[in-house]
Amino acid sequence: MPDRAASFERLLHEAGARLAAVGAPDPQRDARWLLREAAGLSAAALGAALKDPAPEAVAARFEAMLRRRCAREPVSHILGWRDFYSRRFRIDGRALDPRPESESVVEAALEALPSDRPVAVLDLGVGSGCLLLSVLAERPLAQGLGVDVSEAALALAAQNALMLEQSAAPPLRARLELRRGDWLEGVEGAFDAILCNPPYIALDDWARLAPEPRLFEPKAALTPGPDGLAVYRRLAPRVAAHLAPAGAAFFETGFDQADQVALVFTGAGLAAEVIADLGGAPRVVKARRVGNAAG
C-alpha cells in the first residue's frame, strides 16, 4: 500500500532542516510562511492542522516554493508580497525589498506633514512605492511625485498604487505621478516632504551581502559604487531648492551612517537631525533649511 501522505508537521520539520542546511537565517519561520501560502491557511488554521495529512497539490506547491527558498530567493519574492506600514505591497526583483526599518522614514514624514491641508510629497528612487504610497494613504490631501531611473520599478509602483486604490480616499492614482528620472534631474517645484531611501552600501560591502539581496535585488538600488555616501553628497547641495519654506527631507541611512550623512547635509548648509528607528538605531536623517529647523 502507498505511504500515507506526509502531515503538515512533517513537511514543516523537513523543510526547516533543508533551509537550515543552506544557511537561511530563520528556517522555521520561512517554512511556515511558505506552507501557509501553499495551503491557503492562516497561522491559526495551520497550527490546528499540523497532524493532518497535507493534500498532494499543497505538498507539490510547497515543494516548488521550498526549492526557490533553498536557492536563497527572498520569501517576499516567492510570496509576491510584503506587508509594510500595515499595507500589502507587491514585491519582486524589479525594486528593493522594503525593510521594516524603512517604516521610520514614513513615520518621520507623517509627523512633520499636516493632515488638514494639501501638501506635496516627492519620493526620490520610488522603487516599489512603499514610502510614497504609505504617506499618501495616510494623508488624503497629499499629492505625490515618485521619480525613479528604472522603468521596471515605476511599473511596480504603479501596480502597487492600483492595489491600494480601493482602500485610499481620495483615490491614490488621482494624487500620484510617477516619472522616470535621475534623482532631481528635471524635477521642478517645492515640496513639503522629500522622501529618499538611496543606495548606501559601499561596493565592497555589497559583495559580502547575504545571497537574498545580492542575487535577487537590483544592484543599483543597493550600492552607488565604492562610496556608500555618494548619493547623499550628490543630493545635499540641491535639496534646499526643492523644499517648501517649512518643508523637510527624510533620508534613510545605513545602520552606522547617520552621523556621517547628517554632516553631509550640514556641510551643504542645511539643518540636520538624526532620527532613530523603532529598534533605537539611528536610521533617518531629517534635513531642513537652517531657518526652519524647528518643528
Secondary structure, 3 states (H helix, E strand, C coil): CCCCCCEHHHHHHHHHHHHHHCCCCCHHHHHHHHHHHHHCCCHHHHHHCCCCECCHHHHHHHHHHHHHHHCCCCHHHHHCEEEECCEEEECCCCCCCCCHHHHHHHHHHHHHCCCCCCEEEEEECCCCCHHHHHHHHHCCCEEEEEEECCHHHHHHHHHHHHHHHHHCCCCCHHHEEEEECCCCCCCCCCEEEEEECCCCCEHHHHCCCCHHHHHHCCHHHHCCECCCCHHHHHHHHHHHHHEEEEEEEEEECCCCCHHHHHHHHHHCCEEEEEEECCCCCEEEEEEEEHHHCCC
